[in-house]
């Protein structure tokens, strides 16, 4: 196969940028790396529709282009990659204003949502070396536990057997909308579409514990 030229091979900075960034999935890979994903498995888990073979191909392309660098089993953004942050989050602002409405059914993935959520939890105010957040969906048979051990979070789909600090109950659509800033958490709790159970002090702090998506400010600003 010949070299793919999304920018039509024109001598133009936009065309050259598209040669690097215009392939499918590339900007989503960079989105996840910009918010902290560094390992192949973590990037893959955040993009469940992307095959591992194609992910490896895209990472090699970005490495050759000088956008990312590999150090053993980890990937890091280079200065060129970090400079893409305004572009990626500028696209989030444009998308929030002009292309973002209610979720489609095929966009609602409970496991992906919990994976995203676990990267943003701040349980530092809850005390103790271990906190467990149980996430239950009314319309998804799987149950999820986010276990934070000494500040390091992980996702379990089997009960880890630890005491639960907080239980968050919702339907998938509503919790997505909360996570992305379309539905304020307080309003969701008052209306009953999201319920939070646990010790009173922990429930009171849920708004600080459940930090929203990095793109939520763009959505809330519309």
N, C-alpha and C positions, 0 to 999 in steps of 0.2 A: 504494500500500500504506500502511496505517496504521502508526503507531509500534508496534514490537514491545515488549511488556512482559513479560519473563520473570518478574518478580516479581508479576504479576497486578494491578499498579496499586494496591497497598495502601500506605497511609501508614505505612511502617515502614522503618527503616534497612536491614534485610536486603533488602526489596523494591527500595529505591532502588539499593542496591549491585548487585543482579542486573540492573537496567535498564542499568547500565554494563558489567558484567562477564559477564553470563550468556549472551551469544551464543557460538555454537560458534567455536572457535579463539582467542577473545580471551585467555584465560588462558595459552595456549601462546605467543602473541605476546609477552605480558608476561614469561613465563618466559625467553624468549630475550633480550629486552631487559634483563632484570635481570642476565643473565650476560654482557652486553657487546655484543649486536647493536644496531647503530645505523642501518644503511643498508637500504634496501628490498630490494636483491638478496640481502643476507646473511640477512635475516629470511625471505625467500621460500625460499632454499636450505635453511634449517633446518626448513622446514615443507613438504615436497614434495607433500603431499596437498591443500594450500590453493592455490586458483587465485590468480593475481596480481590479478585483478579483485576478488575477495572480500577479499584482503589489503588492497588500497587502500581498500576500503570500511571494513574494521575499523579501519584506522589513522585514517581521517577521523573515525570515531565516537569513538575514544579521544582524538583531538585536541579535538573539540568538547566532550568531557566534562572536559577539563582534566587528563587522565592523562598524556598525552605532548605534546610540542611539536616542531614541525618547524623546522629551521634549514637552509635550502637543501635539500641532498639527504640530510641526516641527521635522524634522530629521536632525541629524548632524553626520558627520564622526567622529569616534573615532580615536585615534592615529593609530590603526591598519588599519582603513579605509584610513586615510590620507597617510599612507605609501604605498598605492597602486598606488599613482599618477605616479611614474616612470614606473610602469608596464603598466598602461592604456595608457599613452602617448607614451610609447615605442612601444605598439601595433599600435598606430597611425603612428609612423614612419615606422614600418615594412609594414603596410598596404599601406601607400603612395608609398613605393618603389616597392613592389612586388604584390600588389593585387588591385591597384586603377587605373581605367581607366576612360573612358567617362561614364557619368551616364546612367543607364538604365531607361526606361520610368516609370517603377513601383517605382523607387526611387525618382521621382520628385514630391514633395508635397509642393505646394506653401504656404499653411497655416503653415506647419511645418517650412519652411524656414523663414518666417516672424517671427514666434515665436522665433526661434533661434536668428535672427538678433536683436530682441528687447532687448534681454538680454545683448547685446554687444554695443549698441549705446552709444556714448559719446557726448552728446549735450552741454556740459558745456561751450564750446567756442561760442555758438550761442547767448547767452544772453537771458534774460527774464525768467519768472517762468514757462512758458509752451512752448514746441516746438512740432510740429506735422510733422511727416514724412509720406507722402502718398506713398504707394508702389502699382504700377500698372503693371500688367502682360498682355502682348499681347495675351497670350494663356491660360488665366485663367479668367473666368468671375467675380470671386470675387475680390473686392477691399479691401485693407487693409490700416489702419491708425495706426501708432505707436505714441501714445501720451505720452509725457514725462512731468509730472507735478512735479515741484520742485525736479527733479532728479529721479522720480519714473516712470518707463515706463509701459505701458499697450498696448495691441493690441485690436483694434476695427475692426469689419467687417461691421459696419454701420457708415456712415459719422458722426463724433462727433460734427460737426458744428463749429469747431474752424478754425482760419486762418492757412493755411498750410505753414510750414517753407521751406520744401524741398519736391519735388516729384521725386521719382525714378521710371523710366519706363524701362522695360526689358521683355524678355521672361524668363520662369522659369528656363530653362536649363542654360542660360547664367549667371543669377544672382546666381544660385547655384555654378557655377564654379568660379565666383568672390569671393563669400563668403568663399569658401574652398581653395582659393589660386591657383587654376589652371589657372585662367585668371586674369591678373593684371587689377585693376579697371581703371587705366589711359588708357590702351590699349582698354578696352571694351568701354570706353566713346569715344575715338577717332574713333573707328570703327563703332560706332552708335548702338551697341547691348545693351548698357546701356545709358540712357539719364537721366540727373539730371537737374531739373528746380527749380529756386528759386532766391532769391537775390544773386547778384554776390559774395558777401563775403561768404555767406553760401555755395554756390556751390563750391567755391574755397577750402573750408574746408571739403568737403564730405569725403575725404580720411581719415581724422582724426575722423570724426563723425561715419562713418561706420567701426568700428573695426571688423576685420575678425574673423572667427571661431578660437577657441583655437588650433585646429589641423592644421590650415593653414600653420604655419611655417614648419611643417613636410612635407606638400605637396609641398611648394615652395622650400624646400631644396633638392628635388629629382632631 
